[in-house]
Structure formats: C-alpha cells, structure tokens
Amino acid sequence: MSTQPTSQNHIISTIAADMDAVNGVIRQRLHSEVALVNQIAEYIISAGGKRIRPVLVLLVANAYRYEGAAHHELAAVVEFIHTATLLHDDVVDESSLRRGRATANALFGNAASVLVGDFLYSRSFQMMVSLDNMRVMQILSDATNVIAEGEVLQLLNMHDPDVSEESYLKVIRSKTAKLFEAAAELGALVAGASDDQIAAAGEYGRSLGTAFQLIDDVLDYAGDAAEIGKNVGDDLREGKPTLPLIYLMEHGSEEQRQLVRSCIETGDEQHFDAVLAAITSSGALDYTRRAAVAQADRATAALANMPEGRHKESLLQLARFAVDRTH
C-alpha cells in the first residue's frame, strides 16, 4: 500500500461532470410538498460528506465504458439509502454531531428524523422502480434488508463486552460494507458487465467498505474531533465494542480488560483517556489499521480483470485513501 495520501478530490476529478449530474438528480428527487421534509432533507444532503457510495457507482460504470445516464439515478438512489440510514442511526445512537454539524435529530427532533428517513427510503424505491430493471431492484432491496439486520445486530451488541471479532465483522459487513458492495455491483450491472465482473465489483465494494469502517474505528480513538467532524469517543459513550476495544479485551492486562468491560457496559466516557492509553499501548490501533489494510488489499486484488484506464486507477486510489485518510 502507498503511504502517499491521496485526496478524495483528486480521485473523483475523473467523474466531476457525473457528480454534478448526480447532485442535480438528488435536488430534483428530494422535493416534497411537505415543507419539513424538504427542510430536513436539504439540511442532510447539503452537509456534504464523502459521497463515496455514489462515487463507486459512477467510477465502476465508467470503468466498463457506460454511455447512458441511468448511473446518475442509481448513484442518487444509493446516496438516499445511505442518508436514510444516517438519520435513523443518529436517533438510535443519540448522536449530536455529524460531519462537524448538529445532527438532524438534535435540531429537528427524533420523530421528524425517523419519518424523513422513511421518506428517503420510500423515495429511493420509487426511483428504483422507474428504472424498470428487476436485477437493480434485487440488489438494492437485498442490500437495504441486510443493512437493517446489521443495525439490529449492532443494537444487540451494544454494551456487550463479550462481542467477538467475528461477530463484530459481521455487523460491519451488513451495516456498512453491504451498501458499498451494492453500489459497485450496480455500476457494473448498468454498464452491461458480465456476472463475473459484477461479482468482482461487489467484492471490491465489500472489502473497501470494511476498510473504511475499520479506519473509522481507529479515528474514533486517534482522530481529531474538528477534522473527523464528530465527537471523538462517541463509540465508547454509546457502549459500542469496536475492533480496538475487542482486541484490548483479548490481549490487554487484567486491569485493562476490567476497565474496558466496565466502560462498554455503562457507556462510561469519563475514563476515555485511560481507555485510549490502554488501546494505544496494547497495539490495538495498529492491529485495526492492519486489518483495514488487508481489506484494502483485497479490494485492489478484486480489480485485477477490470479494463485498464483512469477510472480503474481512481478505484485503486480510493482503496489507498480508505486507509491513509485522517477524517
């Protein structure tokens, strides 16, 4: 893996016109006769974010030389599904900060956030139907179902210090990596790629999504709150046993294990500094980074048979960005 950080802007420069088109679709499809729906949806979408999932749809479609415009609609659908999960996530997690701004639930209340999340889900399904492609419907309906299962699995893991690494990775694959996988598959599908090429694109997306989440886990303990745009230590406060904590529970001293067990069970962020010191000295962050790099390497390997070109190069750079980033 390269250690040279690659900016996301550089990666998506090859699809700038496509991203503009997707933003146009998003604005158009967000419109509702209900003012509060418009207000919250606009607030969420205008917050920006990395837009990695729509970028995946576009890069993969372009890599397979797609000439039409359906990939713009699909990219917007994927972003709507992602945004709906964020709205619901923040309510479940009682989060107050995302991307450096107040969350929708903090501003507009839980009820409005949940209901507008439902609007975004249902709007995304209207858009899917309009594309009139059963395989598209299958990929996206399966993905949304798996994501929902992942959310419930995570809920069951909350405040449970005995969660295994295998169980945690299953949550990541369901909750986060599945939509990355679907986005990459859709890009290949809409471009008329073969079943093997669609499957390889899915493997790339799944591995990339897992790498992204593992680095998010690292940044929750080693990041800068201003840079990552959320409260450092949120995972601990929410009682989430992420991989650094799971590693520490397995490899730390008895005293460290007792500290982490207590913090996960009670959501105790008062001892964040002590937990951070234990995580750092135990090598838990290095272990989690290595796991992320292994996933990024898998993503890279999955592109072996993709046609050469600048879009494939951007996908390779994205795998490096996933693990090199600081936010």
Disulfide bonds with the S-S distance in Angstrom:
none
